[in-house]
Amino acid sequence: MPYDFSYTQNRELSWLMFDERILQESTEKNVPLFERLKFVSIFTSNLDEFFMVRVGGLSDLSSLKVEPVDNKSNQTPSQQLSAIFASIPRLFKMRTKSFREIEAQLKPYGIERLSADELEGKDLEFIDDYVKNYLYPILNPQIIDPRHPFPNLRNLGLYCVYTFKNDTNKGESTDLLGMVEVPSSEPRIIYLPSEKGEIRFVLLEDAMLACAHKSFGSYQVKERAIIRVTRNADIDPDEEVYEDEDNFRQHMKRVLKKRLRLQPVRLEVQGSLSDAKVKFIRKTLELGNDQVFYSEVPVDMGYIWEIEDQIPEISAEELLHKPFSPQPSTEFDPSRSLMQQVYEEDKMLWFPYESMSPFLELIHEAAYDPNVISIKITLYRIAKKSKLAESLIAAAENGKEVTVLMELRARFDEENNIIWAERLEDAGCTVVYGQEGFKVHSKICQITSRINGEISRITQFGTGNYNEKTASLYSDVSFMTAHKGICDDANVFFRNMSLGNLNGSYEYLGVAPTSLKPLIISHMEKEMEKARRGEVGKLIFKMNSLTDREIIDKLAEASQAGVKVFLIIRGICCLLPGIQNKTDNIEIKGIAGRFLEHARIYCFGENMDTIFCSSADMMTRNTEHRVEICFPILEDRIKENIQNILKAQLNDNVKARLIDSNGVYQRVPREPGEEDFVSQRYFMDKAIEAAQTYNLTNDQMEAARRNQTRKSMYIGPKVAVPQYEPQNPMVIKADEEDLEVSSEPQSLTSFKHRDFVPSEEEVSAQETSSEQTKTTIVEEDENMGRFELFAKYLGMAFKALFK
């Protein structure tokens, strides 16, 4: 059946519109000035990744004899590339205008960047000495000629390029080309001597441009510029089959090295360089003329984040967002066992407004609990310094069975994942890797305990990664439950993953690539049936991107059936709303603000009474080519929390933008006198208010941990649990096809925890007995010397060993 292209748009052009929306935040007067500069940096890094991944992949496809056609725009890869290259110069002009305006407005605050041309007097002398003393000994300048071939330019590396006047013995004059790499090992920012409170600086590449004579001796400089090459990073690690996991890990290391020298897809030029020299470089790199882009501002904006740390406090109040740290969650009582609290009722954390600490401490507690027998978890992207991973290591060292399903193919995080995989394995964890051809993008963790001879489980699901850093920057849902049916499904999931079975059957969960999309579609069809009966049919979907053609067509079908469809989509959106008789009933909003919108929520019904959260966007890569999980929210209290999240975002009239029928972002229409409503600001205020009302500041939580004895539901010996150190408060920085399907999951029902949690009387009796035992032990220990105490516990250990 032919596709209807009247209500769809090209994925790549939609992505560029989204990045333009990010750039627009740099012009918003309601955003603090330096925060606006950071949005210019985010736009630039987004564009870098776009070229490495999307343009790189399209470039590969365009080389095929028969090019495939995009099912959203009916364009070939070559046609898409032409449209992309034609769109970039306009975005570069917008970036230049915004960047220059912001820099000019920062000067009165004492923040000033000097270019190579602006250096003079004492500033030039200072830079000249700096280059001579710190850079000259490590630079490797090169003249490009037949004896010195064109070097291999690293992906996204910065290079200073010069042309020199060269008089030959025959009296002829030719221009030589010289090149030197900007060393990535050196600080990018060189701070100039300045008055107190001033931040005057030069970028490393500009210092090298200004002092070319230090590297090239007596050559007379005619032109100077910065160039940067972007290479294809779209490598498929599943090209080969590996006999064992270690071979796969070694292959991933080779993939990372290969990425640095793959085919170029873009050349950026900043500065003065003749057309002839640009043409020479372009042809050497085998690039077309439309793949060369000229920039009037620094091509690498990563330095901006370092400047932020140097801003004096008096200026920071005006230039930066008011500091915000993720707040203590009112979901948990820090004086009690976190595991026990999850057994009692479902829990939810809403990042970054609430701290990730309760989940991290839950794993820490499990690592030392004598009743815990195993911890299983999927890891996609984790922090370089990960408290979670350290707790998993501690659990393994304490004799727990720890299984980590590590996805090494998390693009641009492969190296960090390899390092952690090796550390976890060395500690005794069982580390397995993703399924062949299918990245494991699920976020799931299960703790299994044996209590009174019976197996009990706690399962955590997330819409985002187990990453302490991004949990302070990205909005995500973290859900914890002891619901028996859901936990049984989760246990089956881990068993299927260990067996390489992608076709498992689940009662409560939707698991891609087989049952997640059918689960979502089945509930969409129920809303369509309601609408056809004259009842209210309603869908509210929140996600990062929408590209799956089947879901897009189903949403259009729902609209035509009379279902009211509200989509909150941060990034790519291939569906066009408001097309007459096609998508009239669809409204699409995107929110760009201080935090990266990252949660995936799928809500059905007039009263939003059926809710699923997921690790998956409605993108074909997620629904059909990855292992993803969609999980239900069954408890009314947590349903209400998520409903409030969706209502707030639908009401945002400041940071939200509506997508029109042409795919262009438009401001939300407002009634006269309507007050500003920023959903992210609302969530911050609510989190602070809740923490204060609940009387749980970070200091109070810490005091509670140290001064109160945790109550435990468990019968058995008390063990010493090392004190968990919570995250340090952190100032937030803005940023960020056909398979068989299983049968439809059974309908979801309400549940109670009584069948696997002891009664209050049982818990009370256990706590009393356990506390009496502990008191006796402590009193005895206080009357013993160190040697006697050591001998006592050594004897106890031997008794336990040979019992």
C-alpha positions in Angstrom: 0.0 0.0 0.0 1.5 3.4 -1.0 2.3 5.9 1.8 0.3 9.1 2.2 3.0 11.9 2.4 0.5 14.7 2.9 0.9 14.6 6.7 4.5 13.6 7.1 7.9 15.3 6.8 11.5 14.3 6.5 13.2 13.2 9.6 16.5 15.1 9.0 14.8 18.4 8.2 12.6 18.0 11.3 15.8 17.5 13.3 17.3 20.7 11.9 14.1 22.6 12.8 14.4 21.2 16.4 18.0 22.4 16.5 16.9 25.8 15.3 14.4 25.8 18.1 17.3 25.3 20.5 19.2 28.2 18.9 16.1 30.4 19.4 16.5 30.0 23.2 19.7 32.0 22.8 17.6 35.0 21.7 15.0 34.8 24.5 15.1 37.8 26.8 13.6 35.8 29.6 16.7 33.5 29.7 19.7 34.9 31.7 22.4 36.2 29.4 25.1 33.6 29.9 22.5 30.8 29.8 21.7 32.1 26.3 25.3 31.6 25.4 25.1 28.0 26.5 22.3 27.4 24.1 24.5 28.5 21.3 27.0 25.9 22.4 24.3 23.2 22.7 23.1 24.0 19.1 26.7 23.6 17.9 27.3 20.3 19.6 23.9 19.0 18.4 24.8 19.9 14.9 28.2 18.1 15.2 26.5 14.9 16.3 23.9 15.3 13.5 26.6 15.4 10.9 28.6 12.5 12.4 25.6 10.2 12.7 22.7 11.2 10.4 24.7 12.8 7.5 27.3 10.1 7.9 24.7 7.4 7.5 23.0 9.1 4.6 26.3 9.5 2.9 26.8 5.7 3.1 23.4 5.1 1.6 23.8 7.6 -1.1 26.7 5.5 -2.5 24.5 2.6 -3.2 23.6 1.8 -6.9 19.9 1.8 -5.9 19.2 4.3 -3.2 16.4 3.5 -0.7 13.5 6.0 -0.4 12.5 7.6 2.9 9.0 6.5 3.8 8.1 10.0 5.3 9.3 12.3 2.5 9.7 9.9 -0.5 13.2 11.3 -0.9 16.5 9.4 -1.7 19.5 9.8 0.6 21.1 12.1 -2.1 18.0 14.3 -2.1 18.0 14.5 1.6 21.7 15.4 1.8 21.1 18.2 -0.7 18.3 19.6 1.4 20.4 19.4 4.5 23.4 21.2 3.0 21.1 23.9 1.7 19.7 24.5 5.1 22.9 24.9 7.1 24.2 28.3 6.0 21.0 30.0 7.2 21.4 28.4 10.6 25.1 29.5 10.7 24.0 33.1 10.1 21.5 32.9 12.9 24.2 31.5 15.2 26.7 34.2 14.3 24.1 37.0 14.9 23.1 35.6 18.3 26.6 34.8 19.4 27.9 38.3 18.6 25.0 40.0 20.3 25.5 38.0 23.5 29.3 38.6 23.6 28.7 42.3 23.2 26.2 42.3 26.1 28.7 40.3 28.3 31.4 42.9 28.0 29.9 45.3 30.5 30.1 42.4 33.0 33.8 42.1 32.4 33.5 38.9 30.2 35.4 39.3 27.0 36.9 37.0 24.4 39.7 38.4 22.2 40.3 37.1 18.7 43.7 36.8 17.1 43.1 40.1 15.3 42.2 41.9 18.5 45.4 41.0 20.4 47.8 44.0 20.9 50.1 45.6 23.4 50.6 43.8 26.7 48.0 41.2 25.8 49.9 40.2 22.7 53.2 40.1 24.6 51.5 37.8 27.2 50.2 35.5 24.6 53.5 35.5 22.7 55.3 34.4 25.9 52.7 31.8 26.6 53.0 30.2 23.2 56.8 30.3 23.4 57.0 28.7 26.9 54.0 26.3 26.8 53.0 25.5 23.3 56.1 25.8 21.1 57.8 22.7 22.6 54.9 20.4 21.8 53.6 21.7 18.5 54.3 19.8 15.3 54.0 22.3 12.4 54.0 21.0 8.8 54.4 22.5 5.4 52.2 20.7 2.8 54.2 19.8 -0.3 55.1 16.6 -2.2 57.6 15.5 0.5 55.1 16.3 3.3 51.8 14.8 2.3 48.4 16.1 3.7 48.0 14.8 7.2 45.1 12.7 8.5 42.8 15.2 10.2 41.2 13.8 13.4 37.4 13.9 13.7 36.4 17.3 15.2 40.0 18.2 15.8 41.0 21.9 15.4 43.8 22.8 13.0 45.5 26.1 12.4 46.0 26.6 8.6 48.3 29.3 7.1 49.4 30.4 3.7 52.9 31.7 3.3 54.5 33.7 0.6 57.3 31.7 -0.9 59.9 33.2 -3.4 61.6 30.5 -5.4 65.1 30.7 -6.9 63.6 31.4 -10.3 62.0 34.5 -9.0 58.5 33.0 -9.0 56.2 33.6 -6.1 53.9 30.7 -4.9 51.9 30.3 -1.8 52.7 27.5 0.6 50.2 25.8 2.8 51.2 25.3 6.5 49.2 23.4 9.1 49.5 22.6 12.8 47.1 20.8 15.1 45.7 22.6 18.1 46.8 20.3 21.0 43.8 18.8 22.7 46.0 18.1 25.8 46.3 21.8 26.6 43.7 24.1 28.2 41.4 25.5 25.5 41.2 28.9 27.3 44.1 31.2 28.0 43.1 33.8 30.6 44.7 37.2 30.2 45.9 39.4 33.0 42.9 41.4 34.1 41.4 43.5 36.8 39.5 41.8 39.7 36.1 40.6 38.6 37.1 40.6 34.9 37.3 37.5 32.7 39.4 38.3 29.6 40.6 35.4 27.6 41.9 34.0 24.3 41.1 30.7 22.8 44.1 28.4 22.3 43.6 28.3 18.5 43.5 32.1 18.3 46.7 32.4 20.3 48.3 30.0 17.8 47.0 32.1 14.8 48.4 35.2 16.4 51.9 33.7 16.9 52.4 31.8 13.7 56.1 33.0 13.6 56.8 30.8 16.7 56.0 27.7 14.7 57.0 28.6 11.2 60.1 30.7 11.7 60.8 33.2 8.9 57.9 32.4 6.6 55.7 35.4 5.9 52.1 34.7 6.8 49.5 35.8 4.2 46.4 34.1 5.5 45.4 32.3 8.6 42.3 30.2 9.5 40.9 27.4 11.7 39.6 24.3 10.0 37.7 21.4 11.5 36.7 18.2 9.8 33.6 16.1 10.8 33.8 12.4 9.9 31.2 9.8 9.6 30.7 8.1 13.0 27.8 5.8 11.9 29.6 2.5 12.5 27.6 -0.7 12.7 29.2 -2.9 15.4 27.0 -5.8 14.4 28.8 -6.3 11.0 30.6 -9.4 12.3 29.7 -12.4 14.5 31.8 -13.0 17.6 32.5 -16.3 19.2 32.6 -14.9 22.7 32.0 -11.7 24.6 35.6 -10.8 25.0 36.0 -10.7 21.3 33.1 -8.4 21.1 34.6 -6.1 23.6 37.9 -6.0 21.7 36.0 -5.3 18.5 34.3 -2.3 20.1 37.7 -0.9 21.1 38.7 -1.2 17.4 35.5 0.6 16.4 36.4 3.6 18.5 39.8 3.9 16.9 38.2 3.5 13.4 35.8 6.4 14.1 38.6 8.9 14.1 39.5 8.3 10.5 36.3 7.5 8.7 35.2 9.3 5.6 34.8 13.1 6.1 31.3 14.6 5.7 31.9 18.2 6.5 34.6 20.9 6.4 34.3 24.0 8.6 36.4 27.1 7.9 36.8 30.0 10.4 39.0 32.9 9.3 40.7 34.0 6.1 41.6 31.4 3.5 41.6 31.8 -0.3 39.1 29.9 -2.4 42.1 28.1 -4.0 43.4 26.7 -0.7 39.9 25.8 0.5 39.4 23.9 -2.8 42.7 22.1 -2.4 41.7 21.0 1.2 38.2 20.1 0.1 39.4 17.9 -2.8 42.0 16.2 -0.7 39.2 15.3 1.8 37.0 14.2 -1.1 34.2 16.6 -0.2 31.8 18.4 -2.4 31.6 22.2 -2.5 28.3 22.1 -0.6 30.0 20.3 2.2 32.2 23.3 3.1 30.7 25.7 5.7 32.2 29.0 6.7 31.9 30.2 10.3 32.4 33.6 11.7 32.5 32.4 15.3 34.5 29.6 17.0 33.6 26.3 15.4 34.0 24.5 18.7 31.8 26.0 21.5 32.7 23.6 24.2 34.8 26.1 26.1 31.7 28.1 27.2 31.0 25.6 30.0 34.4 26.3 31.6 33.8 30.1 31.5 30.7 29.6 33.6 32.8 28.4 36.6 34.8 31.6 36.5 31.9 34.1 36.7 32.0 36.1 40.0 29.2 35.5 42.3 27.8 39.1 42.0 27.5 38.7 38.3 26.4 35.1 38.4 23.1 36.2 40.1 22.2 38.1 37.0 23.9 36.1 34.2 22.9 32.5 35.3 19.9 30.6 36.4 19.3 30.6 40.1 21.1 27.4 41.4 18.8 24.4 41.8 19.7 21.0 43.2 17.5 18.0 42.9 15.3 17.9 46.0 14.9 15.2 48.6 11.9 13.1 47.6 8.9 12.9 49.9 8.3 9.3 48.6 10.8 7.9 51.1 11.4 8.1 54.9 15.2 8.2 55.2 15.1 6.7 58.7 13.6 3.4 57.4 14.7 0.6 55.1 14.1 1.8 51.5 13.5 -1.8 50.4 10.8 -2.2 53.0 9.1 1.0 51.8 9.0 -0.3 48.2 7.5 -3.5 49.4 4.8 -1.5 51.1 3.8 0.6 48.1 5.0 1.6 44.7 7.4 4.6 44.5 8.2 7.1 41.9 11.0 9.7 41.5 10.8 12.6 39.0 14.2 13.7 37.8 15.8 16.2 38.0 13.4 17.8 40.3 13.8 15.0 42.8 17.2 13.5 43.7 18.3 10.2 42.4 19.8 9.4 45.8 16.9 7.1 47.0 17.4 4.7 44.1 21.2 4.8 44.5 20.8 4.1 48.2 18.3 1.3 47.5 21.0 -0.5 45.5 23.6 0.3 48.2 21.3 -1.2 50.8 20.7 -4.3 48.8 24.4 -4.8 48.3 24.8 -5.3 52.1 21.4 -6.9 53.0 22.0 -10.5 54.0 18.6 -11.6 52.5 19.4 -10.2 49.0 20.6 -13.0 46.8 20.8 -11.3 43.4 20.8 -8.0 41.6 20.2 -7.8 37.9 20.4 -4.6 35.8 20.7 -3.3 32.3 23.2 -0.5 31.7 23.3 1.8 28.6 25.0 5.0 29.7 26.4 5.4 33.2 28.5 8.1 34.8 32.3 8.0 34.7 32.2 8.1 38.5 29.2 6.0 39.2 28.0 5.3 42.8 25.6 2.8 41.3 28.4 0.7 39.7 30.4 0.8 42.9 27.4 -0.6 44.8 27.1 -3.4 42.2 30.8 -4.2 42.7 30.2 -4.2 46.5 27.2 -6.5 46.1 29.3 -9.0 44.1 32.1 -8.8 46.6 29.5 -9.5 49.4 28.5 -12.8 47.6 25.4 -11.6 45.8 24.8 -12.8 42.3 25.1 -9.6 40.2 24.2 -9.8 36.5 24.9 -6.7 34.4 23.5 -6.6 30.8 25.9 -4.0 29.5 25.3 -2.3 26.1 28.7 -1.5 24.7 27.2 0.1 21.6 25.8 3.3 23.3 27.1 5.7 20.7 29.9 8.0 22.0 29.8 6.3 25.4 31.4 3.1 24.3 34.8 3.7 25.9 33.3 4.5 29.3 31.1 1.4 29.1 34.0 -0.8 28.2 36.0 0.4 31.2 33.1 -0.3 33.5 32.4 -3.7 32.0 35.9 -4.7 32.7 35.8 -3.4 36.3 32.5 -5.1 37.0 33.7 -8.4 35.6 36.9 -8.2 37.6 34.8 -7.7 40.8 32.9 -10.9 40.1 29.8 -9.6 38.4 28.5 -11.6 35.5 28.6 -9.2 32.5 26.7 -10.0 29.3 26.3 -7.9 26.2 23.4 -6.8 24.1 21.6 -9.1 21.6 23.2 -9.4 18.1 21.7 -6.8 15.9 19.5 -5.3 18.7 20.8 -2.7 21.2 19.5 -3.2 24.7 18.1 0.3 25.5 15.9 -0.9 28.4 16.2 0.6 31.9 15.4 -2.1 34.4 16.9 -3.3 37.7 15.7 -6.2 39.8 16.6 -7.1 43.4 15.7 -10.6 44.5 15.6 -11.6 48.2 14.9 -14.7 50.1 12.8 -13.8 53.2 11.5 -16.5 55.6 12.3 -19.0 52.9 10.2 -17.2 50.2 11.4 -15.3 47.2 10.5 -11.6 47.1 11.4 -9.1 44.4 11.7 -5.4 43.8 11.9 -4.0 40.3 12.9 -0.6 39.2 12.1 0.8 35.7 13.3 4.0 34.2 12.7 6.2 31.2 16.3 7.4 31.3 19.7 6.0 32.0 21.3 5.0 35.3 23.5 8.1 35.2 24.0 10.3 38.2 25.1 13.2 36.1 22.3 13.2 33.6 19.7 12.6 36.4 20.5 16.2 37.4 19.9 17.5 33.8 17.3 15.3 32.2 13.6 15.0 33.1 12.9 11.3 33.6 10.6 8.9 35.6 12.1 6.3 37.9 9.5 3.8 39.1 10.0 1.2 41.8 7.5 -1.6 42.5 7.1 -5.0 44.3 4.0 -5.9 42.3 4.2 -9.6 41.9 3.0 -9.8 38.3 5.2 -7.0 37.1 8.2 -8.4 39.0 7.6 -11.9 37.6 7.5 -10.4 34.1 10.8 -8.6 34.8 12.4 -11.8 36.0 11.3 -13.5 32.7 12.8 -10.6 30.8 16.2 -11.1 32.3 16.0 -14.9 31.7 15.1 -14.2 28.1 17.9 -11.8 27.7 20.4 -14.3 29.0 19.1 -16.9 26.5 19.0 -14.5 23.6 15.2 -14.8 23.3 13.6 -11.7 21.9 10.1 -13.3 21.6 9.2 -13.7 25.2 5.6 -13.5 26.4 4.7 -11.0 29.1 1.5 -10.2 31.0 2.1 -6.7 32.1 5.1 -5.4 30.2 5.5 -4.4 26.5 9.0 -5.5 25.3 10.4 -4.4 22.0 11.1 -5.6 19.4 8.0 -7.9 19.6 5.3 -6.7 22.0 5.9 -3.0 22.8 4.4 -1.4 19.7 1.4 -3.9 19.5 0.7 -2.9 23.2 0.6 0.8 22.3 -1.4 0.3 19.1 -4.0 -1.9 20.9 -4.7 0.9 23.4 -4.9 3.4 20.6 -7.5 1.3 18.9 -9.6 1.1 22.1 -9.7 5.0 22.1 -10.7 4.9 18.4 -13.5 2.5 19.2 -14.7 4.9 21.9 -14.7 7.8 19.5 -16.7 5.9 16.9 -19.3 5.1 19.6 -19.7 8.8 20.3 -17.7 8.6 23.5 -14.6 10.7 24.2 -11.4 9.2 22.9 -8.1 10.8 24.0 -4.4 10.2 23.7 -1.5 12.1 25.4 1.9 10.9 24.4 5.2 12.5 25.7 8.4 11.4 23.9 11.7 12.6 22.5 11.0 11.7 18.9 8.4 10.4 16.5 9.5 8.6 13.3 7.8 5.2 13.3 5.6 5.2 10.2 3.1 2.7 11.5 2.6 4.7 14.7 2.3 7.9 12.6 -0.4 6.4 10.4 -2.2 5.1 13.4 -2.2 8.5 15.0 -3.6 10.0 11.8 -6.3 7.3 11.7 -7.1 8.1 15.4 -7.5 11.7 14.5 -9.8 10.9 11.6 -11.9 8.7 14.0 -12.4 11.7 16.2 -9.8 10.9 18.9 -8.3 14.0 20.5 -4.5 13.6 20.3 -2.0 15.7 22.2 1.7 15.0 21.6 4.6 16.5 23.6 7.6 15.9 21.5 11.0 17.4 22.3 12.9 16.7 19.1 12.3 15.0 15.8 8.6 14.8 14.7 7.8 13.4 11.3 4.0 13.9 11.8 2.4 17.2 10.6 -0.7 18.3 12.6 -3.6 20.3 11.3 -3.8 18.7 7.8 -7.4 18.9 6.8 -9.3 15.6 7.1 -6.1 13.9 8.0 -4.6 15.2 11.3 -7.2 17.9 12.3 -7.5 16.5 15.9 -3.8 16.4 16.6 -1.9 19.1 18.5 1.9 18.8 18.9 4.0 20.7 21.4 7.7 20.8 22.0 9.4 22.2 25.2 12.9 23.5 25.3 14.2 24.9 28.5 16.6 24.6 31.4 16.4 20.8 31.5 16.4 18.3 28.7 12.9 16.7 28.3 13.6 13.0 28.2 10.7 11.1 29.8 8.5 8.8 27.6 4.9 8.6 28.8 1.9 7.1 26.9 -1.5 8.0 28.3 -4.9 6.8 27.2 -8.5 7.8 28.0 -10.5 10.9 28.7 -9.4 10.8 32.4 -5.9 9.6 31.6 -6.6 6.4 33.5 -4.3 4.1 31.5 -0.7 5.1 31.7 2.5 3.5 30.5 6.0 4.8 30.8 8.9 3.5 28.7 12.5 3.6 27.7 11.3 3.8 24.1 10.4 6.7 21.8 8.1 5.9 18.9 11.0 5.6 16.5 11.4 2.6 14.3 14.9 2.0 15.7 13.3 1.8 19.2 10.2 -0.1 18.4 11.7 -2.7 16.0 15.5 -2.7 16.3 16.2 -2.4 20.0 15.3 -4.1 23.2 13.0 -1.7 25.1 10.5 -1.9 27.9 7.1 -0.3 28.4 5.7 -0.6 31.9 2.3 0.2 33.4 1.5 2.6 36.2 -1.2 0.9 38.3 -1.3 2.7 41.6 -3.7 5.7 41.7 -1.3 7.9 43.7 1.4 7.6 41.1 -1.0 7.9 38.2 -2.0 11.3 39.6 1.6 12.4 39.8 2.1 11.6 36.1 -1.2 13.1 35.1 -0.1 16.3 36.8 3.2 16.2 34.9 1.3 16.0 31.6 -1.2 18.7 32.5 1.5 21.1 33.5 3.4 20.6 30.2 0.3 20.9 28.1 -0.4 24.3 29.9 3.2 25.6 29.3 2.9 28.9 27.4 6.4 30.2 27.6 8.9 27.4 26.8 6.4 25.4 24.8 6.1 25.8 21.0 3.3 24.4 18.8 4.3 22.7 15.6 2.2 23.9 12.7 1.1 22.1 9.5 4.4 23.0 7.9 6.5 21.6 10.7 7.5 25.1 11.9 7.6 25.9 15.6 5.2 28.7 16.6 4.6 30.4 20.0 1.6 29.2 22.0 -1.3 31.6 21.5 -2.3 33.4 24.7 -5.4 35.1 26.0 -5.1 38.8 27.0 -3.7 39.1 30.5 -2.8 35.4 30.6 0.0 34.8 33.1 3.3 33.1 32.2 3.4 29.4 33.0 6.8 27.6 32.7 6.3 23.9 33.4 9.9 23.3 34.5 9.8 26.2 36.8 6.5 24.8 38.2 8.2 21.4 38.9 11.1 23.0 40.6 8.9 25.1 42.9 6.7 22.1 43.7 9.8 20.0 44.5 11.2 22.6 46.8 7.8 23.2 48.5 7.3 19.5 49.0 10.7 19.0 50.6 10.2 21.9 52.9 6.7 20.8 53.9 8.0 17.3 54.5 10.9 18.8 56.5 13.5 16.9 54.5 16.5 19.1 53.7 19.7 17.4 52.5 21.2 18.1 56.0 18.2 16.5 57.7 18.3 13.4 55.5 22.0 13.0 56.3 21.4 13.4 60.0 18.6 10.9 59.8 20.9 8.4 58.1 23.6 8.8 60.8 21.5 9.1 63.9 18.6 6.8 63.4 18.7 3.0 63.3 17.0 1.6 60.2 14.1 -0.6 61.0 14.2 -3.9 59.1 11.5 -6.4 58.2 14.0 -9.1 58.1 14.8 -11.9 60.6 18.5 -12.6 60.8 21.8 -11.2 61.9 22.4 -7.5 61.7 25.2 -6.5 59.3 27.2 -3.4 59.3 26.3 -1.3 56.2 28.9 1.3 55.3 27.4 4.8 55.4 26.0 5.8 52.0 27.3 9.1 50.9 24.6 11.0 49.0 25.3 13.0 45.9 26.8 16.4 46.4 24.3 19.2 45.6 24.9 20.1 42.0 24.1 23.3 40.1 22.0 22.4 37.1 23.5 23.1 33.7 21.3 23.3 30.6 22.2 21.6 28.5 21.3 17.3 25.6 11.4 -3.6 9.7 9.1 -6.3 10.1 9.1 -8.8 13.0 6.6 -11.3 14.3 4.7 -9.9 17.3 3.3 -11.8 20.3 -0.3 -11.7 21.3 -1.8 -8.7 23.0 -1.0 -8.6 26.8 -3.8 -9.3 29.1 -5.7 -6.4 30.6 -4.2 -4.7 33.6 -5.8 -5.1 37.0 -5.4 -3.5 40.4 -3.2 -5.3 42.9 -2.3 -5.6 46.6 1.1 -6.5 48.1 -0.2 -8.7 50.9 0.7 -11.9 49.2 4.4 -11.3 49.5 4.8 -8.8 52.4 4.5 -9.8 56.1 1.8 -8.2 58.2 2.3 -5.2 60.4 2.3 -7.5 63.5 4.9 -9.8 61.9 7.1 -6.8 61.1 6.7 -5.3 64.5 7.7 -8.6 66.2 10.7 -9.0 63.9 11.8 -5.4 64.6 11.5 -5.8 68.4 13.4 -9.1 68.4 16.1 -7.7 66.1 16.5 -4.5 68.1 16.9 -6.4 71.4 19.5 -8.6 69.8 21.4 -5.6 68.5 21.3 -3.8 71.9 22.7 -6.8 73.7 25.5 -7.1 71.2 26.4 -3.5 71.4 26.5 -3.5 75.2 28.8 -6.5 75.3 31.1 -5.0 72.7 31.5 -1.8 74.6 32.9 -3.7 77.6 35.6 -5.5 75.5 39.0 -4.5 74.5 40.0 -4.4 70.8 41.8 -7.7 70.9 38.9 -9.4 72.8 36.4 -8.0 70.4 38.4 -9.2 67.4 38.8 -12.7 68.9 35.0 -12.8 69.6 34.0 -12.1 66.0 36.7 -14.2 64.6 35.3 -17.1 66.6 31.8 -16.4 65.4 33.0 -16.4 61.8 34.7 -19.8 62.2 31.5 -21.2 63.8 29.4 -20.0 60.9 31.9 -21.4 58.4 32.0 -24.9 59.9 28.4 -25.1 61.1 
